[in-house]
């Protein structure tokens, strides 16, 4: 690698004490959501911070200005694109979710103003009430100056292909801002086989959940209604790029058989034009090279997934990745600057 390249990490988790407190209540409540397995492990422990698999995720989520910044400095990471961690506000009732999304957005915007070269932010919203969500989205961009949006996949087991959520998509498209669809545990209909062996979360369930969400949006004709809408998904595209040929072929067949909605364009065209992906949590050079060759380097962004993934190996991964200087600049900062409206250094 020749010279220092700006490093913008584009899927970095963060939280606030108020959300953490409400998630602790959820972890002890009657919810049958599969999210409770991870939520309880992170939030329902006392003492010196919750330990999940020997890692203190909660302290990493609540801290922005101490250990996080210190590690960023040590490793040469210029910026974190921050967002309220999964499941965000989506496990709460509609009013609580709305109130906490507003508080979180205010706090995140203040942090970004304090450290304008180190932090950018993706706004939260409460999808439970799509029209109210759209108003908060507009406030987050126009008044708070945040950079885009994050939603944690399904809300009450419903997905963004449902027209009830289209005020959210309309607002994002009108403002030209990307929606990052982040994982949460699978919706109720998927949960049975995922409850064992640690399959509920990042090992398998998360990718399956967001991949399903993305496919539903493409097959459901969302991008015929919102042709300029941009969606980001992480973890090297949640396996969708690797299934894309088969998705494209089988969806065409399903349309001919009357089993899928007639869409104006193909699945492959929607994924190429309406989606970008990040490398978060997948440090595999073969997967990254395939993604670049399949989707175009302009559609791939570097990310860490801190604190769930450590920073140092993610930095080493991108620094050691064999690519051209143009590709490296696009992966490490150029695409992030364009997609998420981050000022160039």
ROFIFI-891813 format. One record per residue (C-alpha): residue in one letter; x, y, z. Coordinates in nm, 2 decimals. Each point is the difference from the previous one (the first is absolute). Layout:
! ROFIFI-891813
residu A | xx X | yy Y | zz Z
...
//
This chain:
! ROFIFI-891813
residu X | xx 0.00 | yy 0.00 | zz 0.00
residu X | xx 0.15 | yy 0.33 | zz -0.10
residu X | xx -0.06 | yy 0.29 | zz 0.24
residu X | xx -0.26 | yy 0.05 | zz 0.27
residu X | xx -0.35 | yy -0.05 | zz -0.12
residu X | xx -0.30 | yy 0.15 | zz 0.19
residu X | xx -0.18 | yy -0.28 | zz 0.19
residu X | xx -0.37 | yy 0.05 | zz 0.06
residu X | xx -0.16 | yy -0.30 | zz 0.17
residu X | xx -0.37 | yy -0.02 | zz -0.10
residu X | xx -0.18 | yy -0.23 | zz 0.24
residu X | xx 0.10 | yy 0.09 | zz 0.35
residu X | xx -0.24 | yy -0.06 | zz 0.29
residu X | xx -0.07 | yy 0.23 | zz 0.29
residu X | xx -0.27 | yy 0.05 | zz 0.26
residu X | xx -0.13 | yy 0.22 | zz 0.28
residu X | xx -0.08 | yy -0.09 | zz 0.36
residu X | xx -0.37 | yy 0.06 | zz -0.05
residu X | xx -0.03 | yy -0.26 | zz -0.28
residu X | xx 0.22 | yy -0.24 | zz 0.20
residu X | xx -0.23 | yy 0.03 | zz 0.30
residu X | xx -0.31 | yy -0.07 | zz -0.21
residu X | xx 0.17 | yy -0.30 | zz -0.17
residu X | xx 0.08 | yy -0.14 | zz 0.35
residu X | xx -0.38 | yy 0.02 | zz 0.07
residu X | xx -0.07 | yy -0.18 | zz -0.32
residu X | xx 0.24 | yy -0.27 | zz 0.09
residu X | xx -0.19 | yy -0.08 | zz 0.31
residu X | xx -0.35 | yy 0.04 | zz -0.16
residu X | xx -0.23 | yy -0.24 | zz -0.17
residu X | xx 0.11 | yy 0.06 | zz -0.35
residu X | xx 0.05 | yy -0.32 | zz -0.21
residu X | xx 0.23 | yy 0.18 | zz -0.24
residu X | xx 0.32 | yy -0.19 | zz -0.09
residu X | xx 0.18 | yy 0.33 | zz 0.07
residu X | xx -0.03 | yy -0.07 | zz 0.37
residu X | xx 0.28 | yy -0.25 | zz -0.01
residu X | xx 0.26 | yy 0.26 | zz -0.09
residu X | xx -0.17 | yy 0.30 | zz 0.17
residu X | xx 0.00 | yy -0.19 | zz 0.33
residu X | xx 0.36 | yy -0.09 | zz -0.03
residu X | xx 0.11 | yy 0.36 | zz -0.06
residu X | xx -0.24 | yy 0.20 | zz 0.21
residu X | xx -0.12 | yy -0.21 | zz 0.29
residu X | xx 0.32 | yy -0.02 | zz 0.21
residu X | xx 0.11 | yy 0.20 | zz 0.30
residu X | xx 0.34 | yy 0.12 | zz 0.11
residu X | xx 0.29 | yy 0.10 | zz -0.22
residu X | xx -0.19 | yy -0.02 | zz -0.33
residu X | xx -0.17 | yy -0.28 | zz -0.18
residu X | xx 0.22 | yy -0.28 | zz -0.13
residu X | xx -0.12 | yy -0.19 | zz -0.31
residu X | xx 0.24 | yy -0.27 | zz -0.12
residu X | xx 0.27 | yy 0.16 | zz 0.22
residu X | xx -0.04 | yy 0.34 | zz -0.17
residu X | xx -0.13 | yy 0.32 | zz 0.17
residu X | xx -0.22 | yy 0.11 | zz -0.29
residu X | xx -0.21 | yy 0.24 | zz 0.22
residu X | xx 0.29 | yy 0.22 | zz 0.10
residu X | xx 0.11 | yy 0.01 | zz -0.36
residu X | xx -0.34 | yy 0.11 | zz -0.11
residu X | xx -0.05 | yy 0.27 | zz 0.26
residu X | xx 0.35 | yy 0.14 | zz -0.04
residu X | xx 0.09 | yy 0.23 | zz -0.29
residu X | xx 0.25 | yy 0.25 | zz 0.12
residu X | xx 0.25 | yy -0.22 | zz 0.20
residu X | xx 0.10 | yy -0.35 | zz -0.10
residu X | xx -0.16 | yy 0.02 | zz -0.34
residu X | xx 0.18 | yy 0.32 | zz -0.10
residu X | xx 0.32 | yy -0.12 | zz 0.15
residu X | xx -0.01 | yy -0.32 | zz -0.21
residu X | xx -0.09 | yy 0.19 | zz -0.31
residu X | xx 0.30 | yy 0.23 | zz 0.05
residu X | xx 0.23 | yy -0.30 | zz 0.07
residu X | xx -0.11 | yy -0.18 | zz -0.32
residu X | xx -0.03 | yy 0.30 | zz -0.23
residu X | xx -0.38 | yy -0.02 | zz -0.04
residu X | xx -0.12 | yy 0.34 | zz -0.10
residu X | xx -0.37 | yy -0.03 | zz 0.05
residu X | xx -0.28 | yy -0.22 | zz 0.13
residu X | xx -0.34 | yy 0.02 | zz -0.16
residu X | xx -0.20 | yy -0.06 | zz 0.32
residu X | xx -0.36 | yy -0.14 | zz 0.05
residu X | xx -0.21 | yy -0.11 | zz 0.29
residu X | xx 0.07 | yy -0.37 | zz 0.04
residu X | xx -0.24 | yy -0.28 | zz -0.08
residu X | xx -0.28 | yy -0.05 | zz 0.07
residu X | xx -0.01 | yy 0.38 | zz 0.03
residu X | xx -0.34 | yy 0.12 | zz 0.12
residu X | xx -0.20 | yy -0.27 | zz -0.19
residu X | xx -0.08 | yy -0.23 | zz 0.29
residu X | xx -0.18 | yy 0.28 | zz 0.19
residu X | xx -0.35 | yy 0.12 | zz -0.02
residu X | xx -0.06 | yy 0.27 | zz -0.26
residu X | xx 0.00 | yy 0.30 | zz 0.24
residu X | xx 0.31 | yy -0.11 | zz 0.19
residu X | xx 0.18 | yy -0.08 | zz -0.33
residu X | xx -0.08 | yy 0.34 | zz -0.14
residu X | xx 0.12 | yy 0.18 | zz 0.32
residu X | xx 0.32 | yy -0.19 | zz 0.02
residu X | xx 0.08 | yy 0.04 | zz -0.37
residu X | xx -0.03 | yy 0.38 | zz 0.04
residu X | xx 0.23 | yy -0.01 | zz 0.31
residu X | xx 0.25 | yy -0.22 | zz -0.17
residu X | xx 0.01 | yy 0.21 | zz -0.31
residu X | xx 0.05 | yy 0.32 | zz 0.20
residu X | xx 0.29 | yy -0.16 | zz 0.19
residu X | xx 0.16 | yy -0.14 | zz -0.32
residu X | xx -0.02 | yy 0.33 | zz -0.17
residu X | xx 0.16 | yy 0.18 | zz 0.29
residu X | xx 0.28 | yy -0.26 | zz 0.00
residu X | xx 0.05 | yy 0.06 | zz -0.37
residu X | xx 0.01 | yy 0.38 | zz 0.04
residu X | xx 0.26 | yy -0.04 | zz 0.28
residu X | xx 0.22 | yy -0.23 | zz -0.21
residu X | xx -0.09 | yy 0.09 | zz -0.36
residu X | xx 0.31 | yy -0.17 | zz -0.15
residu X | xx -0.03 | yy -0.32 | zz 0.21
residu X | xx -0.37 | yy -0.08 | zz 0.01
residu X | xx -0.29 | yy 0.00 | zz -0.24
residu X | xx -0.35 | yy -0.14 | zz 0.08
residu X | xx -0.29 | yy -0.20 | zz -0.13
residu X | xx -0.33 | yy 0.10 | zz 0.15
residu X | xx -0.24 | yy -0.23 | zz 0.17
residu X | xx -0.38 | yy 0.01 | zz -0.03
residu X | xx -0.30 | yy -0.20 | zz 0.12
residu X | xx -0.15 | yy -0.19 | zz -0.30
residu X | xx -0.30 | yy -0.09 | zz 0.21
residu X | xx -0.16 | yy 0.33 | zz -0.11
residu X | xx 0.13 | yy 0.07 | zz -0.35
residu X | xx -0.13 | yy 0.35 | zz -0.04
residu X | xx 0.15 | yy 0.11 | zz 0.33
residu X | xx 0.32 | yy -0.18 | zz -0.09
residu X | xx 0.02 | yy 0.20 | zz -0.33
residu X | xx -0.02 | yy 0.32 | zz 0.20
residu X | xx 0.28 | yy -0.10 | zz 0.23
residu X | xx 0.20 | yy -0.11 | zz -0.31
residu X | xx -0.04 | yy 0.35 | zz -0.14
residu X | xx 0.10 | yy 0.16 | zz 0.33
residu X | xx 0.30 | yy -0.22 | zz 0.03
residu X | xx 0.13 | yy 0.11 | zz -0.34
residu X | xx -0.12 | yy 0.36 | zz -0.04
residu X | xx 0.04 | yy 0.12 | zz 0.36
residu X | xx 0.25 | yy -0.24 | zz 0.16
residu X | xx 0.23 | yy -0.05 | zz -0.30
residu X | xx 0.03 | yy -0.38 | zz 0.03
residu X | xx 0.11 | yy -0.20 | zz -0.30
residu X | xx -0.26 | yy -0.26 | zz -0.07
residu X | xx -0.22 | yy -0.26 | zz 0.18
residu X | xx 0.02 | yy -0.34 | zz 0.16
residu X | xx -0.28 | yy -0.25 | zz 0.05
residu X | xx 0.04 | yy -0.33 | zz 0.17
residu X | xx -0.18 | yy -0.22 | zz -0.25
residu X | xx -0.35 | yy -0.10 | zz 0.09
residu X | xx -0.23 | yy 0.18 | zz 0.24
residu X | xx -0.26 | yy -0.23 | zz 0.17
residu X | xx 0.09 | yy -0.26 | zz -0.27
residu X | xx -0.09 | yy 0.24 | zz -0.29
residu X | xx 0.24 | yy 0.11 | zz -0.28
residu X | xx 0.05 | yy 0.31 | zz -0.21
residu X | xx -0.17 | yy -0.15 | zz -0.31
residu X | xx -0.33 | yy 0.05 | zz 0.18
residu X | xx -0.16 | yy 0.33 | zz -0.14
residu X | xx -0.08 | yy 0.10 | zz 0.36
residu X | xx 0.37 | yy 0.09 | zz 0.04
residu X | xx 0.02 | yy 0.20 | zz -0.32
residu X | xx -0.01 | yy 0.34 | zz 0.16
residu X | xx 0.34 | yy -0.09 | zz 0.14
residu X | xx 0.14 | yy -0.10 | zz -0.34
residu X | xx -0.15 | yy 0.31 | zz -0.16
residu X | xx 0.17 | yy 0.23 | zz 0.25
residu X | xx 0.34 | yy -0.17 | zz -0.05
residu X | xx -0.03 | yy 0.02 | zz -0.38
residu X | xx -0.11 | yy 0.36 | zz 0.01
residu X | xx 0.30 | yy 0.10 | zz 0.21
residu X | xx 0.24 | yy -0.21 | zz -0.20
residu X | xx 0.11 | yy -0.19 | zz 0.32
residu X | xx 0.09 | yy -0.36 | zz 0.03
residu X | xx -0.18 | yy -0.24 | zz 0.24
residu X | xx 0.24 | yy -0.25 | zz 0.16
residu X | xx -0.19 | yy -0.33 | zz 0.07
residu X | xx 0.18 | yy -0.15 | zz 0.30
residu X | xx -0.07 | yy -0.35 | zz 0.14
residu X | xx -0.20 | yy -0.10 | zz 0.30
residu X | xx -0.12 | yy -0.35 | zz 0.09
residu X | xx -0.23 | yy -0.17 | zz -0.24
residu X | xx -0.37 | yy 0.07 | zz 0.00
residu X | xx -0.23 | yy -0.24 | zz 0.17
residu X | xx -0.07 | yy -0.22 | zz -0.29
residu X | xx 0.37 | yy -0.08 | zz -0.04
residu X | xx 0.10 | yy -0.03 | zz 0.36
residu X | xx -0.05 | yy -0.38 | zz 0.07
residu X | xx 0.31 | yy -0.15 | zz -0.17
residu X | xx 0.22 | yy 0.30 | zz 0.11
residu X | xx -0.04 | yy -0.04 | zz 0.38
residu X | xx 0.28 | yy -0.26 | zz 0.03
residu X | xx 0.38 | yy 0.00 | zz -0.04
residu X | xx 0.04 | yy 0.38 | zz 0.00
residu X | xx -0.17 | yy 0.02 | zz -0.33
residu X | xx -0.24 | yy 0.28 | zz 0.11
residu X | xx 0.24 | yy 0.29 | zz -0.06
residu X | xx 0.31 | yy 0.08 | zz -0.21
residu X | xx 0.10 | yy -0.35 | zz -0.08
residu X | xx -0.30 | yy -0.07 | zz -0.22
residu X | xx -0.33 | yy 0.16 | zz 0.10
residu X | xx 0.10 | yy 0.37 | zz -0.06
residu X | xx 0.11 | yy -0.05 | zz -0.36
residu X | xx -0.30 | yy -0.21 | zz -0.08
residu X | xx -0.23 | yy 0.26 | zz 0.14
residu X | xx 0.14 | yy 0.30 | zz -0.18
residu X | xx 0.05 | yy -0.20 | zz -0.32
residu X | xx -0.37 | yy -0.09 | zz 0.01
residu X | xx -0.09 | yy 0.36 | zz 0.05
residu X | xx 0.20 | yy 0.11 | zz -0.30
residu X | xx -0.14 | yy -0.27 | zz -0.22
residu X | xx -0.36 | yy 0.09 | zz 0.11
residu X | xx 0.06 | yy 0.36 | zz -0.10
residu X | xx 0.13 | yy -0.09 | zz -0.34
residu X | xx -0.26 | yy -0.26 | zz -0.08
residu X | xx -0.28 | yy 0.21 | zz 0.15
residu X | xx 0.06 | yy 0.29 | zz -0.25
residu X | xx 0.12 | yy 0.25 | zz 0.26
residu X | xx 0.25 | yy 0.15 | zz -0.24
residu X | xx -0.26 | yy 0.04 | zz -0.28
residu X | xx -0.17 | yy 0.24 | zz 0.25
residu X | xx 0.32 | yy 0.16 | zz 0.12
residu X | xx 0.25 | yy -0.03 | zz -0.28
residu X | xx 0.26 | yy 0.23 | zz 0.16
residu X | xx -0.02 | yy -0.16 | zz 0.35
residu X | xx 0.34 | yy -0.11 | zz 0.13
residu X | xx 0.03 | yy -0.29 | zz 0.25
residu X | xx 0.31 | yy -0.12 | zz 0.17
residu X | xx 0.05 | yy -0.34 | zz 0.15
residu X | xx 0.31 | yy -0.12 | zz 0.19
residu X | xx 0.20 | yy -0.32 | zz 0.06
residu X | xx 0.11 | yy -0.02 | zz -0.37
residu X | xx -0.36 | yy 0.03 | zz -0.12
residu X | xx -0.15 | yy -0.26 | zz 0.23
residu X | xx 0.08 | yy -0.27 | zz -0.26
residu X | xx -0.23 | yy 0.16 | zz -0.26
residu X | xx 0.28 | yy 0.08 | zz -0.25
residu X | xx 0.10 | yy -0.37 | zz 0.00
residu X | xx -0.36 | yy -0.11 | zz -0.07
residu X | xx -0.07 | yy 0.27 | zz -0.25
residu X | xx 0.01 | yy -0.20 | zz -0.32
residu X | xx -0.24 | yy -0.26 | zz 0.14
residu X | xx -0.23 | yy 0.26 | zz 0.16
residu X | xx -0.02 | yy 0.17 | zz -0.34
residu X | xx -0.08 | yy -0.31 | zz -0.20
residu X | xx -0.25 | yy -0.15 | zz 0.25
residu X | xx -0.18 | yy 0.33 | zz 0.05
residu X | xx -0.04 | yy 0.03 | zz -0.38
residu X | xx -0.15 | yy -0.35 | zz 0.00
residu X | xx -0.23 | yy 0.08 | zz 0.29
residu X | xx -0.13 | yy 0.30 | zz -0.18
residu X | xx -0.08 | yy -0.20 | zz -0.31
residu X | xx -0.18 | yy -0.26 | zz 0.22
residu X | xx -0.20 | yy 0.27 | zz 0.17
residu X | xx 0.15 | yy -0.06 | zz 0.34
residu X | xx 0.18 | yy 0.33 | zz 0.03
residu X | xx -0.08 | yy 0.36 | zz -0.07
residu X | xx 0.08 | yy 0.12 | zz -0.35
residu X | xx 0.28 | yy 0.26 | zz 0.04
residu X | xx 0.13 | yy 0.24 | zz -0.25
residu X | xx 0.36 | yy -0.11 | zz 0.04
residu X | xx 0.19 | yy -0.31 | zz 0.11
residu X | xx 0.13 | yy -0.08 | zz 0.35
residu X | xx 0.36 | yy 0.04 | zz -0.12
residu X | xx -0.08 | yy 0.35 | zz -0.13
residu X | xx -0.16 | yy 0.10 | zz 0.32
residu X | xx 0.28 | yy -0.13 | zz 0.21
residu X | xx 0.27 | yy 0.17 | zz -0.21
residu X | xx -0.18 | yy 0.34 | zz -0.02
residu X | xx -0.19 | yy 0.03 | zz 0.33
residu X | xx 0.24 | yy -0.18 | zz 0.25
residu X | xx 0.34 | yy 0.05 | zz 0.14
residu X | xx 0.17 | yy -0.24 | zz 0.23
residu X | xx 0.26 | yy 0.02 | zz 0.28
residu X | xx 0.27 | yy -0.24 | zz 0.11
residu X | xx -0.11 | yy 0.01 | zz 0.37
residu X | xx 0.10 | yy -0.31 | zz 0.19
residu X | xx 0.12 | yy -0.19 | zz -0.31
residu X | xx 0.38 | yy 0.02 | zz -0.04
residu X | xx 0.04 | yy -0.24 | zz -0.29
residu X | xx 0.20 | yy 0.13 | zz -0.30
residu X | xx -0.15 | yy -0.24 | zz -0.24
residu X | xx -0.35 | yy 0.11 | zz 0.10
residu X | xx 0.10 | yy 0.36 | zz -0.04
residu X | xx 0.16 | yy -0.05 | zz -0.34
residu X | xx -0.31 | yy -0.19 | zz -0.12
residu X | xx -0.23 | yy 0.28 | zz 0.13
residu X | xx 0.20 | yy 0.27 | zz -0.18
residu X | xx 0.01 | yy -0.20 | zz -0.33
residu X | xx -0.37 | yy -0.09 | zz 0.03
residu X | xx -0.15 | yy 0.34 | zz 0.11
residu X | xx 0.26 | yy 0.26 | zz -0.10
residu X | xx 0.24 | yy 0.15 | zz 0.25
residu X | xx -0.23 | yy 0.31 | zz 0.02
residu X | xx -0.25 | yy -0.22 | zz 0.19
residu X | xx 0.23 | yy -0.14 | zz 0.27
residu X | xx 0.10 | yy 0.19 | zz 0.32
residu X | xx 0.24 | yy -0.10 | zz 0.28
residu X | xx -0.14 | yy -0.04 | zz 0.35
residu X | xx 0.10 | yy -0.16 | zz 0.33
residu X | xx -0.32 | yy -0.07 | zz 0.20
residu X | xx 0.16 | yy 0.13 | zz 0.33
residu X | xx -0.04 | yy -0.10 | zz 0.29
residu X | xx -0.13 | yy -0.34 | zz -0.12
residu X | xx 0.31 | yy -0.03 | zz -0.22
residu X | xx 0.35 | yy 0.12 | zz 0.11
residu X | xx 0.15 | yy 0.30 | zz -0.18
residu X | xx 0.35 | yy -0.12 | zz -0.05
residu X | xx -0.06 | yy -0.31 | zz -0.22
residu X | xx -0.25 | yy 0.20 | zz -0.21
residu X | xx 0.26 | yy 0.27 | zz -0.07
residu X | xx 0.27 | yy -0.27 | zz -0.08
residu X | xx -0.25 | yy -0.17 | zz -0.23
residu X | xx -0.06 | yy 0.31 | zz -0.22
residu X | xx 0.36 | yy 0.11 | zz 0.01
residu X | xx 0.12 | yy -0.34 | zz -0.12
residu X | xx -0.27 | yy -0.04 | zz -0.26
residu X | xx 0.15 | yy -0.03 | zz -0.35
residu X | xx -0.16 | yy 0.27 | zz -0.21
residu X | xx 0.08 | yy 0.31 | zz -0.21
residu X | xx 0.04 | yy 0.34 | zz 0.16
residu X | xx -0.33 | yy 0.11 | zz -0.16
residu X | xx -0.18 | yy -0.30 | zz 0.15
residu X | xx 0.15 | yy 0.06 | zz 0.34
residu X | xx -0.10 | yy 0.37 | zz 0.01
residu X | xx -0.35 | yy -0.10 | zz -0.11
residu X | xx -0.03 | yy -0.28 | zz 0.26
residu X | xx 0.15 | yy 0.20 | zz 0.29
residu X | xx -0.16 | yy 0.34 | zz -0.03
residu X | xx -0.11 | yy 0.11 | zz -0.35
residu X | xx -0.32 | yy -0.21 | zz -0.01
residu X | xx -0.09 | yy 0.09 | zz 0.36
residu X | xx 0.04 | yy 0.37 | zz -0.07
residu X | xx -0.23 | yy -0.03 | zz -0.30
residu X | xx -0.27 | yy -0.24 | zz 0.14
residu X | xx -0.02 | yy 0.15 | zz 0.35
residu X | xx 0.07 | yy 0.37 | zz -0.09
residu X | xx 0.32 | yy 0.02 | zz 0.20
residu X | xx 0.23 | yy 0.29 | zz -0.07
residu X | xx 0.32 | yy -0.09 | zz -0.18
residu X | xx 0.31 | yy 0.05 | zz 0.21
//
